[in-house]
Each structure stands twice: as C-alpha cells, then as structure tokens.
Amino acid sequence: MTMMTPTPLLEIRNLSVAFRTGGRDVTVVKDVSMEILPGQTVAVVGESGSGKSTTAAAVNRLLPDNGRITGGEVLFEGRDLATANERRMTAIRGAGIGFVPQDPMSNLNPLMRIGDQIGEALEVHGRATGRAARARVVELLEMVGIPEPARRADQYPHEFSGGMRQRALIAMGLACRPKLLIADEPTSALDVTVQRRILDQLETLTRDMGTAVFLITHDLALAAERADTVVVMYRGEIVEAGVAAEILADPRHEYTQRLLRAVPSLSSTSMVTAPAVSTSLVTAPAATARDRAEPDPPAATASLAPPASTASPRHLVEIEDLSKVFTTRAAGTGVPSRFTAVDGVSFGIPRGQTVSIVGESGSGKSTTANLLLGLDDITSGRILFDGTDLTSLRRRELFAFRRRVQPVFQNPYASLDPRYTVEKSISEPLRVHRVGTAKSRKQAVARLLDQVSLPSSMAGRLPHELSGGQRQRVAIARALALSPELVVLDEAVSALDVLVQAQILELLADLQRELSLSYLFISHDLAVVRMISHTVHVMRGGRIVETGTPREIFENPGAEYTRELLAAIPGARRAA
C-alpha cells in the first residue's frame, strides 16, 4: 500500500523580501523555499541579519513599514498569505498562527495588566470571556513557569523581570492553541530550567494537538535537540537544510561548519587569563582609558581621575550584605506587600577580573546589577567602588562614577533611542562627557563599529533598521566608548548568534587583558559563563547559594540547584 505524503501546513515558495532604505530597495530574503508539516518543528538558524526573522515576519505579514514581499508565495493551509487582505490576516494571527516575538518590551502594553493582555487575545478570537478567560490566563501563566500566576496576572510589565516578560509573551502566543506557532528566539532571555519547561510544553502541543512550530534561533544546540528539520540561512538565502541530527552531525556547507565550531559548551576552553598576583597595575585602567581617548577639557579630565590614595582597595567593587525590598500594592485592594529581590548578598569584583552571576529569571541577578549602577535605591547594606560608598556620592562625583562604569543591558530595543542613528547612539557618551572633537568622535565610532563586527555603513541607520543582534552590538560599542574600568553586562550576548557571540567574548577578553577591565557578567548561559569568568556566583531567591571558580562550579557543583541548572542545558556535554 502506498503511503500518502502529508500536506504541508505551511509552504514557502521562492519568497523574496526587500526593505526600502536610502531611497532604494535592498533584498534581504532571496528565493527562500521551505515547508512545515502538521506537528513538525522546523528550526531556522543563522547569524544576526541572515534573514531568518524577516522570513518569519513575512509569513505573518508583520514586516516593518519599509519592508515588502517582492516575490514568491506563502501558503498556509493551501491559501496564499502573501496576497491575503488585512481582514483575513487579522483572523489568522493568533488563532491560526501564533507568534512569540523576540522582544517583550516592544510587544507588551506598559499600561495594561499582563492578565488583561493575554485575556484580550482569547476574547478577540472568541475562545473565552469573563471568568473562563481569567481561569485560562492563570493556567497559561502557570504553564510557562510564572510563580503565583493569579497574583502576577494583575501586575504590569514593568513589575516582571525580562525573563518573566518573555514567558508572558509565550503564554499569549499559545493562548488560542494555534495550528502553527512562530517562535522568534522564544527562549533567548530565559534561564535553562525555564527554557526546558517551555520547550517541553511546545513538544507536548506538537504531539497532542498537531501544532507545528516554526522556531527561529541562533542556538544550534537547542535546534539539534528540539527540531525535526534544521534550515541554515546566510545572507538571506538557505545554504543547507535537512534532518536536524544529520545536518549537525555532518554539516556540508562551510558556513554551517563555522557555526558549529563557534557554539560554546561546558568543555570549551576558557578565554580569560589566571588572576594576576601583582597589584602594581591597580591604577592602570583609568590611566589607560585617558591615554586612549582624545584630550579632554580640564574639567572633564579632573572629574575622571580616581580618588587619590596611597593604596587602592584590593577589589574595585565591594558589595556588603546588600538587600533590596520592593513594595507593591495588590490590585483592587491597594494592600501593600513587600518582596525581597536581593537578600543579604556579599561579594567583590577584583580589578581586571570577570565575576559572573547565574541563576533563573527572578533570582535577583539583574536587581543586583541595577543597585551597583545606581538605578535602584539600596534598602540595606552598602556598595563600595574604589573604596568609596556609592550612597555618599554627590552629583559631580556620581557623574565621574558613571564614566568609569558602563552598562550593557539585556534588551537593546529599550536601551537605544529609536530617534538616534547608530553613530549618534555610540557617540552620545563621548559628547556627554566632553571627550574629543566632532571629528575624533566620528573616527571613534568607526573604530568601535569595527570592534563589534559591524560595517561602517551601519552608522547612519536607525535601530528599527537593525536586527536584534545588530542592536546589541551597537549597545556594546556604546558601552566601550569611554574605555570604562567596570562594565556591567546584563545578558549582553544572549541576543547574539554564536559567531558574533564568539567575536564579542573574544573582544571582551582582549580588552580585559589590555586595559585590566573588570566585568560583572550576568547570564543564564552557563557555557558562556564558564568561558568568560574568573569567579561564579549562583543566585536563587535573592541569595547566593554557591560560589566558586568555573571549574569548581561546573565540574563539582555543591548545591542541588546548580546541578539542576547544569542538567537543563541543551547539548551541554557536546564536544567542543
């Protein structure tokens, strides 16, 4: 008996997409063809700017205003979406095709409660209203791993951590049980334990309901573990496609081979040097930073200089018994409640070393970073920077401190001004701190773009014209502009494909060796943490539960929670 070939749920035929920029059309997707069967998971992998997210956006007809489909067909259940009217697309989005975007802050309404936003999707498509919708919302939030889902449903996006916001978007995408779920980097902001829970849930949907998953990711280990088929894109074209295990075990295309070589694993070689014994270079970072910059006006030079002392502290940063308590009010009742985000945390950041904090979303990692940066007020405890208590700094001293400490945040969409060109964003710290001339600042921008592997032609573009990974590279370039002594990196490489991630990590390691830079590196990617760190702190529930060198933490973890994190890494033990 001849077996019938399943009819594709989604079939993309010779799709081409162009963006109108600089008065001309630039083709970013070229003759792409692929298909997804009911219940199948297809992962599209490739570096930032390869066209993978644009292909997904074309399927759902969610291209930016300057983007358009210039050729080909997008057949969903046999009907071409490329020519469908907006009314039909509105009916399909959410119900037929669910979508989980990469950036939670751009896709959640800051003025609406999380539960109302998820419930709205249910009501628009006639799936549930009133109490039934509320019950489904709570069920969805619990399913994606959000604690106290009934209480959290009444909170606003700003009351969620970055990972929790991403989980809320995943709940929204799954709300109407779509036939196809387009997931654009759905777990890039999530810790590995929640990532595994989410991806297990997607597999359950695929198995039980025949839901297909169109997974966009730069994580090849995740693609190998979760997808039936892998499609590799490079510069807008498909260069290799096939069964996931075969593609990743025996890649044929040179680009795929390069991607695999760049994937970090727990057996990857460390990029950092052993801590220096000598303390003779403790004042080198500030002097080197001044030497590398253009001459400053006298006032700016004076404000940059570290406090005069005969002996610098052993650590650039000392955090002592740090706590942060947030007060919130329950919706409807207005009854205040207290939440301890950071609970008695103590550690130091030695000069010229990388201290990393790992832990699941909501563990207190980012709050600790915000307290160090002065973005949140300390409830108790203290932070010493170069021997000075940060709470004692006056306005002028705080301005000088901000030059010596620069952040790179998790979300480049929110940290870049949408009205600023790339050049203006990168040069802004130099202008604010009166470093150099207009000409020298322009030259500095070109050098910084080259350092983070972006072409100089990007200088005139706006953030919406860049991919997520390109935006993050701009944010890193801006943080490096002032040659700071301490860089706080909060999930700074989570949005980057593995090739660019490797380049950025090498850049950070090189700069550390050259300038004796210190890093506070916050990440949920344990393989990356092992490669870049001198010391690792594991946080859970606002407390540090384990501390050690990368080798101690990853080869002989003492805490059960650390062992759970390690066990959840996709492809963790893949040979380097």
VEXRO-935429 format. One line per field, with one value per residue (C-alpha): residue number from 1; residue in one letter; x, y, z. Coordinates in Angstrom, 3 decimals, decimal comma. Example, Ala and Ser with C-alpha at 12.3 -4.5 7.8 and 13.67 -1.06 7.14 Angstrom:
BEGIN
pos: [1  2]
code: [A  S]
u: [12,300  13,670]
v: [-4,500  -1,060]
w: [7,800  7,140]
END
This chain:
BEGIN
pos: [1  2  3  4  5  6  7  8  9  10  11  12  13  14  15  16  17  18  19  20  21  22  23  24  25  26  27  28  29  30  31  32  33  34  35  36  37  38  39  40  41  42  43  44  45  46  47  48  49  50  51  52  53  54  55  56  57  58  59  60  61  62  63  64  65  66  67  68  69  70  71  72  73  74  75  76  77  78  79  80  81  82  83  84  85  86  87  88  89  90  91  92  93  94  95  96  97  98  99  100  101  102  103  104  105  106  107  108  109  110  111  112  113  114  115  116  117  118  119  120  121  122  123  124  125  126  127  128  129  130  131  132  133  134  135  136  137  138  139  140  141  142  143  144  145  146  147  148  149  150  151  152  153  154  155  156  157  158  159  160  161  162  163  164  165  166  167  168  169  170  171  172  173  174  175  176  177  178  179  180  181  182  183  184  185  186  187  188  189  190  191  192  193  194  195  196  197  198  199  200  201  202  203  204  205  206  207  208  209  210  211  212  213  214  215  216  217  218  219  220  221  222  223  224  225  226  227  228  229  230  231  232  233  234  235  236  237  238  239  240  241  242  243  244  245  246  247  248  249  250  251  252  253  254  255  256  257  258  259  260  261  262  263  264  265  266  267  268  269  270  271  272  273  274  275  276  277  278  279  280  281  282  283  284  285  286  287  288  289  290  291  292  293  294  295  296  297  298  299  300  301  302  303  304  305  306  307  308  309  310  311  312  313  314  315  316  317  318  319  320  321  322  323  324  325  326  327  328  329  330  331  332  333  334  335  336  337  338  339  340  341  342  343  344  345  346  347  348  349  350  351  352  353  354  355  356  357  358  359  360  361  362  363  364  365  366  367  368  369  370  371  372  373  374  375  376  377  378  379  380  381  382  383  384  385  386  387  388  389  390  391  392  393  394  395  396  397  398  399  400  401  402  403  404  405  406  407  408  409  410  411  412  413  414  415  416  417  418  419  420  421  422  423  424  425  426  427  428  429  430  431  432  433  434  435  436  437  438  439  440  441  442  443  444  445  446  447  448  449  450  451  452  453  454  455  456  457  458  459  460  461  462  463  464  465  466  467  468  469  470  471  472  473  474  475  476  477  478  479  480  481  482  483  484  485  486  487  488  489  490  491  492  493  494  495  496  497  498  499  500  501  502  503  504  505  506  507  508  509  510  511  512  513  514  515  516  517  518  519  520  521  522  523  524  525  526  527  528  529  530  531  532  533  534  535  536  537  538  539  540  541  542  543  544  545  546  547  548  549  550  551  552  553  554  555  556  557  558  559  560  561  562  563  564  565  566  567  568  569  570  571  572  573  574  575  576]
code: [M  T  M  M  T  P  T  P  L  L  E  I  R  N  L  S  V  A  F  R  T  G  G  R  D  V  T  V  V  K  D  V  S  M  E  I  L  P  G  Q  T  V  A  V  V  G  E  S  G  S  G  K  S  T  T  A  A  A  V  N  R  L  L  P  D  N  G  R  I  T  G  G  E  V  L  F  E  G  R  D  L  A  T  A  N  E  R  R  M  T  A  I  R  G  A  G  I  G  F  V  P  Q  D  P  M  S  N  L  N  P  L  M  R  I  G  D  Q  I  G  E  A  L  E  V  H  G  R  A  T  G  R  A  A  R  A  R  V  V  E  L  L  E  M  V  G  I  P  E  P  A  R  R  A  D  Q  Y  P  H  E  F  S  G  G  M  R  Q  R  A  L  I  A  M  G  L  A  C  R  P  K  L  L  I  A  D  E  P  T  S  A  L  D  V  T  V  Q  R  R  I  L  D  Q  L  E  T  L  T  R  D  M  G  T  A  V  F  L  I  T  H  D  L  A  L  A  A  E  R  A  D  T  V  V  V  M  Y  R  G  E  I  V  E  A  G  V  A  A  E  I  L  A  D  P  R  H  E  Y  T  Q  R  L  L  R  A  V  P  S  L  S  S  T  S  M  V  T  A  P  A  V  S  T  S  L  V  T  A  P  A  A  T  A  R  D  R  A  E  P  D  P  P  A  A  T  A  S  L  A  P  P  A  S  T  A  S  P  R  H  L  V  E  I  E  D  L  S  K  V  F  T  T  R  A  A  G  T  G  V  P  S  R  F  T  A  V  D  G  V  S  F  G  I  P  R  G  Q  T  V  S  I  V  G  E  S  G  S  G  K  S  T  T  A  N  L  L  L  G  L  D  D  I  T  S  G  R  I  L  F  D  G  T  D  L  T  S  L  R  R  R  E  L  F  A  F  R  R  R  V  Q  P  V  F  Q  N  P  Y  A  S  L  D  P  R  Y  T  V  E  K  S  I  S  E  P  L  R  V  H  R  V  G  T  A  K  S  R  K  Q  A  V  A  R  L  L  D  Q  V  S  L  P  S  S  M  A  G  R  L  P  H  E  L  S  G  G  Q  R  Q  R  V  A  I  A  R  A  L  A  L  S  P  E  L  V  V  L  D  E  A  V  S  A  L  D  V  L  V  Q  A  Q  I  L  E  L  L  A  D  L  Q  R  E  L  S  L  S  Y  L  F  I  S  H  D  L  A  V  V  R  M  I  S  H  T  V  H  V  M  R  G  G  R  I  V  E  T  G  T  P  R  E  I  F  E  N  P  G  A  E  Y  T  R  E  L  L  A  A  I  P  G  A  R  R  A  A]
u: [0,000  1,369  1,646  0,253  2,584  1,259  0,024  2,221  0,601  2,921  4,692  7,011  7,816  10,613  9,965  11,843  11,609  13,105  13,476  13,282  16,247  18,293  15,939  16,445  15,228  17,616  16,746  17,196  15,479  16,214  14,153  13,618  11,612  10,685  7,721  6,392  4,119  1,411  3,024  6,541  9,177  11,415  14,281  15,804  19,296  21,809  23,675  22,071  20,920  20,744  17,041  15,568  13,356  12,371  11,198  9,048  7,660  6,721  4,711  2,584  2,644  4,244  7,070  8,080  6,619  9,618  9,536  7,531  7,260  8,683  8,194  7,020  4,156  3,387  0,791  -0,939  -3,388  -3,171  -4,068  -1,532  -0,968  1,284  -1,799  -4,361  -6,217  -5,760  -9,136  -8,126  -4,715  -6,322  -8,421  -5,402  -2,997  -3,324  -5,915  -4,321  -0,787  0,511  3,534  6,121  8,364  11,938  11,486  8,987  9,201  8,163  5,279  3,663  1,485  3,041  -0,382  -2,229  -2,004  -0,388  -3,535  -5,679  -3,301  -3,417  -7,180  -7,651  -6,245  -8,771  -11,682  -10,756  -10,815  -13,921  -12,130  -13,187  -14,618  -15,128  -14,274  -13,409  -10,860  -9,411  -9,067  -7,351  -4,954  -3,907  -3,497  -1,293  0,906  1,384  2,177  5,033  6,543  5,451  5,097  1,897  0,125  -3,134  -1,286  1,090  -1,784  -2,771  0,687  2,087  5,044  7,452  6,831  8,120  11,748  12,953  12,590  9,119  8,006  9,211  7,239  4,127  4,548  4,873  1,637  -0,029  1,205  -0,165  -3,453  -5,655  -3,964  -2,808  -2,062  1,310  3,419  6,121  8,635  11,325  14,116  11,460  13,896  16,903  16,004  15,205  17,300  17,899  15,430  12,509  13,720  13,438  9,950  8,762  10,224  8,800  5,402  5,817  6,638  3,502  1,399  3,027  2,357  -1,163  -2,672  -0,651  0,651  3,609  6,469  8,486  11,455  13,862  17,032  20,767  21,243  22,362  22,412  18,773  17,942  19,637  17,777  14,325  13,781  12,875  14,378  17,061  17,285  20,513  20,297  23,156  22,820  19,161  19,496  19,137  22,546  21,700  18,599  17,758  17,137  18,456  20,673  22,246  22,863  24,560  26,478  27,813  27,409  28,220  28,294  31,324  29,081  27,272  30,640  31,725  28,506  29,077  32,690  31,569  28,929  30,080  29,883  30,888  34,058  35,032  38,401  38,381  39,022  40,309  43,784  44,533  44,204  47,382  49,286  50,897  48,925  51,202  48,674  45,745  45,663  46,326  42,717  41,956  45,309  44,979  41,437  42,657  45,567  43,261  40,785  41,209  42,426  39,595  38,790  40,371  37,107  36,353  39,880  39,681  36,313  37,561  40,504  40,038  40,156  43,732  45,027  48,287  46,858  43,918  41,411  42,052  38,750  37,405  33,914  32,963  29,320  28,488  25,274  23,234  19,437  16,625  12,974  10,252  6,836  3,878  0,140  -2,341  -4,693  -8,154  -7,400  -4,379  -2,936  0,883  3,087  6,868  9,037  12,729  14,548  18,090  18,668  21,991  24,307  28,077  30,886  33,760  34,839  38,652  40,405  40,918  38,654  35,224  32,705  29,586  26,170  23,961  20,504  16,972  14,792  13,718  16,670  17,914  20,750  19,600  18,436  21,939  23,351  20,882  21,862  25,529  24,704  22,688  19,470  17,674  17,988  19,624  17,374  20,275  23,951  26,438  28,425  31,999  33,509  37,259  36,850  34,039  30,487  28,214  25,461  27,792  28,493  27,399  26,200  29,621  31,146  28,263  28,842  32,505  31,465  29,174  32,102  34,121  31,237  29,196  26,251  25,166  21,562  19,673  17,249  18,786  15,330  14,732  18,274  18,692  16,834  14,666  15,279  19,085  21,210  23,792  26,517  24,653  23,923  27,554  28,994  26,483  28,632  31,611  29,541  28,040  31,466  33,050  35,571  37,293  36,059  33,258  35,823  37,573  34,225  33,231  36,527  35,947  32,515  34,067  36,657  34,028  31,772  34,705  35,455  31,947  31,918  29,515  30,253  30,774  27,756  25,578  26,435  23,547  20,861  18,138  17,500  14,378  16,510  18,750  18,279  18,171  21,762  22,952  21,235  23,011  26,374  25,637  24,849  28,164  30,058  28,440  29,431  33,057  33,227  34,560  37,051  35,461  37,052  33,975  31,411  28,164  26,920  23,338  22,619  24,751  25,335  22,013  20,621  23,694  24,254  27,144  29,625  29,130  28,888  32,318  33,716  32,237  33,507  36,973  36,775  35,797  38,626  41,169  40,092  40,315  43,892  44,850  43,191  42,729  38,985  36,620  33,312  30,151  28,715  25,098  23,842  21,670  24,024  26,244  28,545  29,338  29,822  32,381  34,363  34,451  34,594  37,165  34,538  30,925  28,103  24,892  21,792  18,355  15,545  17,693  20,533  23,880  23,661  27,069  30,349  33,485  35,718  34,132  35,879  34,572  31,037  30,654  32,680  31,793  28,677  27,829  24,253  21,364  20,057  23,342  23,098  19,559  20,800  23,597  21,275  18,904  21,491  20,649  23,634  25,709  28,182  28,687  32,356  33,970]
v: [0,000  3,407  5,867  9,317  12,280  14,663  18,013  20,843  23,170  25,954  26,061  28,897  29,061  31,250  34,004  37,283  40,293  43,766  46,775  50,305  52,185  55,104  55,583  52,065  48,513  46,158  42,484  40,732  37,395  35,763  32,921  31,072  27,856  25,505  23,629  22,710  19,696  19,482  18,642  19,270  21,528  23,313  25,408  28,185  29,070  31,630  34,699  38,045  39,671  36,349  36,864  34,254  36,644  38,530  35,258  34,571  38,121  37,725  34,583  36,507  39,683  41,632  43,236  46,805  49,662  49,802  46,045  44,209  40,812  41,188  37,649  34,142  32,615  31,849  29,079  28,406  25,510  25,946  29,660  32,342  34,762  36,976  38,284  37,962  41,099  42,528  41,233  37,661  38,171  39,554  36,390  34,138  35,881  34,418  31,782  30,013  31,280  32,165  34,389  34,743  37,729  38,198  41,442  41,531  45,266  46,258  43,795  44,266  47,277  49,023  50,433  47,094  44,312  41,121  39,080  41,562  41,399  37,607  37,617  40,077  37,505  34,947  37,359  38,706  35,193  34,098  31,484  32,653  35,633  36,700  34,147  31,488  33,808  34,636  30,950  30,261  33,174  31,819  28,344  29,723  31,718  28,664  26,552  28,840  28,810  32,093  31,731  32,873  33,190  34,585  37,456  38,019  38,277  41,557  43,091  45,331  44,523  46,722  44,540  41,466  40,528  40,272  36,502  36,668  39,157  36,744  33,940  36,121  36,549  32,804  32,351  34,868  33,040  29,726  31,151  30,198  26,854  27,813  25,305  26,967  28,749  31,088  31,421  34,041  33,424  32,485  31,373  33,659  35,632  32,585  30,591  26,986  25,426  27,550  27,151  23,408  23,687  25,936  23,763  20,634  22,320  23,143  19,490  18,469  20,737  19,298  15,754  16,155  18,752  18,581  22,101  22,906  25,072  27,459  28,072  30,931  30,563  31,203  28,331  25,319  23,037  23,891  23,343  19,937  18,863  20,181  20,344  17,691  19,736  22,438  25,163  27,193  30,734  33,002  36,463  35,973  32,565  28,955  27,310  23,963  22,107  18,616  16,345  18,046  15,185  14,736  18,442  18,963  15,670  16,109  19,705  20,113  23,871  25,782  28,332  25,608  24,188  27,612  27,951  24,613  25,393  28,610  27,001  27,283  24,183  23,194  21,721  24,912  26,470  29,411  32,793  34,512  34,547  33,486  36,289  38,359  38,098  41,514  44,576  47,036  47,641  48,590  52,147  51,189  51,101  54,784  55,933  53,717  54,929  58,518  57,667  56,015  58,918  62,307  65,023  66,185  69,666  70,280  69,888  66,506  65,216  66,200  64,538  61,261  60,745  58,102  59,306  59,976  57,398  55,765  52,262  51,240  48,716  45,060  44,915  47,560  46,790  45,508  44,547  44,034  42,467  44,043  43,867  45,286  45,144  46,269  47,362  46,593  47,013  44,277  45,114  46,188  46,213  48,526  46,478  46,898  43,837  43,529  41,468  40,863  40,715  40,736  39,276  39,801  39,439  39,972  39,615  41,534  42,295  42,237  44,563  43,056  40,058  38,836  37,978  36,235  35,753  32,925  31,858  31,580  34,524  36,406  35,192  38,745  38,896  42,000  43,764  43,353  44,909  47,805  48,536  48,658  51,003  53,274  52,639  51,353  52,524  50,187  49,004  47,938  47,081  49,031  49,060  50,380  51,424  52,003  52,315  54,891  54,198  54,890  56,275  59,097  60,384  63,904  64,947  65,743  62,582  60,496  61,919  60,850  57,408  56,876  57,463  54,757  52,254  51,448  49,070  46,797  45,792  42,684  44,477  46,586  47,609  49,547  50,841  52,518  55,741  54,962  58,508  58,261  56,885  54,266  56,930  59,253  56,459  55,350  58,853  60,102  59,119  60,930  64,078  63,972  63,594  66,166  63,727  64,772  66,787  66,071  64,702  62,456  61,185  60,192  58,312  56,652  55,437  53,850  52,048  50,835  49,546  47,587  46,181  44,751  43,448  45,968  47,718  51,479  51,764  50,997  54,380  56,187  53,606  53,797  50,988  49,707  49,059  46,629  43,053  42,221  41,026  44,110  46,345  44,560  45,052  48,778  48,785  47,074  49,548  52,441  50,966  50,664  54,229  55,750  52,938  52,289  50,426  48,316  47,076  45,591  43,133  42,017  39,197  41,170  38,299  36,462  38,058  37,292  34,427  32,144  33,614  37,186  35,996  34,386  37,605  39,735  37,408  37,446  41,239  41,469  39,100  41,035  44,377  42,937  41,796  45,088  47,510  45,415  45,916  44,434  42,843  41,933  39,376  38,327  35,440  32,362  30,731  28,585  27,537  31,190  31,890  29,107  30,567  34,192  34,068  34,075  33,669  32,469  33,152  31,115  33,021  31,753  33,614  36,710  34,862  33,446  29,671  28,729  30,443  29,146  29,113  27,963  24,616  24,109  25,166  23,225  20,091  19,580  21,618  21,554  22,869  20,815  23,927  24,295  20,655  21,325  24,263  22,190  19,287  21,583  22,884  21,724  19,851  20,748  17,939  18,240  18,021  21,352]
w: [0,000  -0,985  1,862  1,164  1,581  4,274  3,019  4,314  6,826  5,686  2,339  1,387  -2,308  -3,697  -1,159  -1,611  0,717  0,284  2,572  1,223  2,685  1,443  -1,494  -2,875  -2,332  -0,537  -0,898  2,456  1,685  -1,685  -3,213  0,065  -0,066  2,779  4,187  7,608  8,112  10,801  14,121  12,826  14,364  11,880  13,232  11,134  12,298  11,149  12,242  13,007  9,766  7,879  7,120  9,452  11,464  8,298  6,740  9,812  9,759  6,083  6,898  9,393  7,276  10,114  8,171  9,119  7,098  4,778  4,096  1,427  -0,211  -3,726  -4,964  -4,175  -2,202  1,447  1,532  4,861  4,623  0,854  0,728  -0,174  2,692  0,555  -1,260  1,556  2,669  6,152  7,366  6,639  8,227  11,393  11,661  11,138  13,509  16,986  16,101  13,122  13,521  16,972  17,327  20,070  19,262  20,407  22,344  25,223  25,952  22,431  22,388  25,790  26,531  29,559  30,537  30,662  33,211  31,946  32,513  30,566  27,601  27,453  28,039  25,181  22,737  23,999  23,683  20,226  18,780  20,727  22,816  26,278  28,149  31,750  34,417  31,853  30,260  33,663  34,540  31,213  31,748  35,152  33,629  30,847  33,218  35,404  32,342  31,296  34,773  36,331  40,123  41,849  38,475  39,897  41,585  38,707  36,238  37,915  37,556  34,829  32,526  34,491  37,551  35,679  35,105  31,499  31,515  33,019  30,360  27,701  29,344  29,308  25,542  25,148  27,111  24,794  21,702  22,980  24,290  21,308  20,638  17,120  14,347  13,736  16,307  15,031  17,837  17,164  19,698  22,298  24,980  24,420  27,574  29,704  32,122  31,141  33,597  32,379  28,790  29,134  30,633  27,800  25,064  26,691  26,583  22,893  22,238  24,131  21,920  18,826  19,941  21,338  19,009  15,821  16,352  14,145  15,385  13,221  15,528  14,861  16,891  16,950  19,420  17,390  20,422  21,043  17,363  17,381  20,497  19,638  15,873  13,307  10,496  10,524  7,876  7,792  6,390  5,387  3,847  3,014  1,399  2,508  2,288  3,900  5,076  6,265  9,233  12,354  13,550  10,118  9,485  12,825  12,806  9,275  8,054  4,369  3,926  5,192  6,943  8,914  9,921  11,193  13,191  14,892  15,739  17,451  19,703  23,356  25,526  29,033  27,541  25,699  26,515  28,927  27,310  30,443  31,938  35,503  38,065  38,317  41,615  41,371  42,462  40,700  37,927  40,111  38,786  35,140  33,850  34,440  33,062  30,004  29,393  29,371  27,104  24,562  24,435  22,810  25,212  27,438  28,618  32,046  33,930  32,348  32,994  36,642  37,113  35,648  37,975  40,684  44,281  45,365  47,833  48,746  48,417  46,219  47,612  46,749  44,868  42,533  43,881  47,337  47,910  51,588  52,932  50,122  50,242  48,137  49,140  46,740  47,983  45,722  46,119  45,365  42,514  43,663  47,402  47,411  50,279  50,296  50,161  50,384  48,071  48,818  45,480  46,915  50,352  52,149  49,144  49,595  47,062  45,497  41,935  41,703  39,307  35,894  36,516  35,480  38,170  36,865  38,410  37,149  38,160  36,905  35,981  39,106  41,173  41,798  39,252  37,376  40,542  41,968  38,797  38,952  42,545  41,539  38,663  40,962  39,047  42,162  45,776  48,271  51,106  53,336  53,085  51,003  47,762  47,710  44,379  44,539  48,315  48,207  49,379  46,388  48,608  49,689  46,158  45,320  41,879  40,379  41,857  40,569  37,066  37,250  38,545  35,558  33,208  34,932  34,981  31,858  31,403  28,594  29,208  28,183  25,890  23,096  21,881  25,083  25,637  22,229  21,445  18,376  17,065  17,207  14,408  15,276  15,130  17,459  19,955  20,147  20,310  22,896  25,943  24,391  23,859  27,357  28,961  26,601  25,136  21,907  18,932  16,484  14,030  16,557  17,863  14,329  13,979  17,351  16,211  13,116  15,282  17,729  14,952  13,582  17,051  17,347  13,752  12,240  8,918  8,952  6,629  9,678  11,223  9,559  10,329  12,968  15,486  13,702  10,616  12,519  13,642  17,350  17,359  15,493  18,047  20,869  19,187  18,963  22,701  23,448  21,245  23,111  26,486  25,362  24,002  27,244  27,952  31,368  34,283  35,037  32,524  33,828  31,211  31,860  29,377  26,919  24,480  24,822  21,627  19,526  17,127  18,016  15,519  16,704  20,305  19,991  18,490  21,285  24,013  22,454  22,281  25,962  26,930  24,831  26,304  29,792  29,194  27,539  29,957  33,122  32,785  35,348  34,346  36,208  33,808  34,293  32,206  32,094  29,538  31,711  28,856  28,134  31,845  32,081  29,165  30,351  34,167  36,939  39,684  39,506  41,981  41,711  42,865  43,785  45,513  46,030  47,762  46,675  47,126  45,733  44,840  43,173  40,142  36,860  37,205  40,748  39,887  36,659  37,395  41,051  41,950  45,627  45,528  44,178  42,413  40,497  39,413  38,134  36,071  34,535  33,729  31,834  29,325  25,771  24,318  27,364  27,010  23,264  22,412  21,754]
END
